[in-house]
Amino acid sequence: RVPSVAMLRLFRAQKAFTSCQSVRQLAAVRRVPNRAMAVYRLGEDEPELHKDSWVAPNAAVIGKVRMEEGSSVWFGTTVRGDNELIHIGKNSNIQDGCTLHSDMGFPLTVGSNVTVGHMVMLHGCNIGDGALIGIGSTILNGVKIGKGAVIGAHTLIPENKVIPDYALVMGTPGKVVKELTPEQAANFGQKGADGYVKNSARFKRDLSEI
């Protein structure tokens, strides 16, 4: 029996629809981001990430890096552990566009409940628990930032400088301008850290590419 013109048209339409569906499915697969590419082994050195930490898909966490529970590394940040260990403490956040690096003899330690603002450079320094490092600041080798200290935006802390606990520091180079109470300091560092723990959990759960 010879198929009718209507049947041939229906067959062609069904074939075209199936082909379109396949293209859509392939496109959907390609849209899934490769989140594992944010974390890199360097030789024998592999980052140690707590299961409840989070790294943004386009960040780079490389080599000798340890991230504790609730810590987060945000978009466009580089954490390059090709020298000494870089340790990011519990519930601390490293916000968008930061650079963290160490030199030999100068490991980099970020304590617990620390907020590191956007575009900060941390290099071979020690940041105390509950501190806040303001947007665009630069902290150099050998610096020790005290517990609960607040470093104002775009502040430069030169090498080997020691910042006391609960100090408010501003300027280039940075100078102590005020001593904060523990309650005042908590409104900066601890409050910011708490918010970022919640936000990183949200991003870990809900972020998807479109």
Residue pairs with C-beta under 8 A, 6 or more apart in sequence:
3 11
31 209
31 210
32 209
33 57
33 209
34 57
35 57
37 57
38 55
38 56
38 57
38 58
38 59
38 60
38 61
39 47
39 49
39 55
39 61
39 62
40 47
40 60
40 61
40 62
40 63
41 47
41 63
42 62
42 63
42 64
42 81
42 82
43 63
45 63
45 64
45 81
45 82
46 63
47 61
47 62
47 63
47 64
47 65
47 66
47 67
47 81
48 65
48 66
48 67
49 55
49 61
49 65
49 67
50 67
50 68
50 69
50 70
50 71
52 69
52 70
53 67
53 68
53 69
53 70
53 71
53 72
53 73
53 88
54 71
54 72
54 73
54 200
54 201
54 203
54 204
55 61
55 67
55 72
55 73
56 72
56 73
56 74
56 75
56 76
56 77
56 96
56 203
57 75
57 207
58 75
58 76
59 73
59 74
59 75
59 76
59 77
59 78
59 79
60 77
60 78
60 79
60 80
61 67
61 73
61 79
61 81
62 78
62 79
62 80
62 81
62 82
63 80
63 81
63 82
64 81
64 82
64 83
64 84
64 85
64 86
64 102
65 79
65 81
65 85
65 86
65 87
65 88
66 85
66 86
66 87
66 88
67 73
67 88
68 87
68 88
68 89
68 90
68 91
68 92
68 112
69 90
69 91
70 90
70 91
70 92
70 197
70 200
71 88
71 89
71 90
71 91
71 92
71 93
71 94
72 92
72 93
72 94
72 196
72 197
72 199
72 200
73 79
73 88
73 94
74 93
74 94
74 95
74 96
74 98
75 96
75 97
76 96
76 97
77 94
77 95
77 96
77 97
77 98
77 99
77 100
78 98
78 99
78 100
78 101
79 86
79 88
79 94
79 100
80 86
80 99
80 100
80 101
81 102
83 101
83 102
83 103
83 104
83 106
84 102
84 103
84 104
84 105
84 106
84 107
84 108
84 124
85 102
85 107
85 108
86 100
86 101
86 102
86 107
86 108
86 109
87 107
87 108
87 109
87 110
88 94
88 100
88 110
89 109
89 110
89 111
89 112
89 113
89 114
89 129
90 112
90 113
91 112
91 113
91 193
91 194
91 196
91 197
92 110
92 111
92 112
92 113
92 114
92 115
92 116
92 193
93 114
93 115
93 116
93 192
93 193
93 196
93 197
93 200
94 100
94 110
94 116
94 120
95 115
95 116
95 117
95 118
95 120
95 196
96 118
96 119
97 118
97 119
98 116
98 118
98 119
98 120
98 121
98 122
99 120
99 121
99 122
99 123
100 108
100 110
100 122
100 123
101 108
101 122
101 123
101 124
102 108
102 123
102 124
103 123
103 124
103 141
105 124
106 123
106 124
106 125
106 141
106 142
107 124
108 122
108 123
108 124
108 125
108 126
109 125
109 126
109 127
110 116
110 122
110 127
111 126
111 127
111 128
111 129
111 130
111 131
111 147
112 129
112 130
113 129
113 130
113 189
113 190
113 193
113 194
114 127
114 128
114 129
114 130
114 131
114 132
114 133
114 189
114 193
115 131
115 132
115 133
115 188
115 189
115 192
115 193
115 196
116 122
116 127
116 133
117 132
117 133
117 134
117 135
117 136
117 137
117 153
118 135
118 136
119 135
119 136
120 133
120 134
120 135
120 136
120 137
120 138
120 139
121 137
121 138
121 139
122 133
122 139
123 138
123 139
123 140
123 141
124 140
124 141
124 142
125 139
125 140
125 141
125 142
125 143
125 144
125 145
125 157
126 143
126 144
126 145
127 133
127 139
127 145
128 144
128 145
128 146
128 147
128 148
128 149
128 165
129 147
129 148
130 147
130 148
130 185
130 186
130 189
130 190
130 193
131 145
131 146
131 147
131 148
131 149
131 150
131 151
131 189
132 149
132 150
132 151
132 188
132 189
132 192
133 139
133 145
133 151
134 150
134 151
134 152
134 153
134 154
134 155
135 153
135 154
136 153
136 154
137 151
137 152
137 153
137 154
137 155
137 156
137 157
138 155
138 156
138 157
139 145
139 151
139 157
140 156
140 157
140 158
140 159
141 159
141 160
142 159
142 160
142 161
143 157
143 158
143 159
143 160
143 161
143 162
143 163
144 161
144 162
144 163
145 151
145 157
145 163
146 162
146 163
146 164
146 165
146 166
146 167
147 165
147 166
148 165
148 166
148 180
148 182
148 185
148 186
148 189
149 163
149 164
149 165
149 166
149 167
149 168
149 169
149 185
150 167
150 168
150 169
150 180
150 185
150 188
150 189
151 157
151 163
151 169
151 174
152 168
152 169
152 170
152 171
152 174
154 172
155 169
155 170
155 171
155 172
155 174
156 171
156 172
156 173
156 174
157 163
157 169
157 173
157 174
158 173
161 173
161 174
163 169
163 174
163 176
164 176
164 179
166 179
166 180
166 181
166 182
166 184
166 185
167 176
167 178
167 179
167 180
168 176
168 177
168 178
168 179
168 180
169 175
169 176
169 177
170 177
171 177
180 188
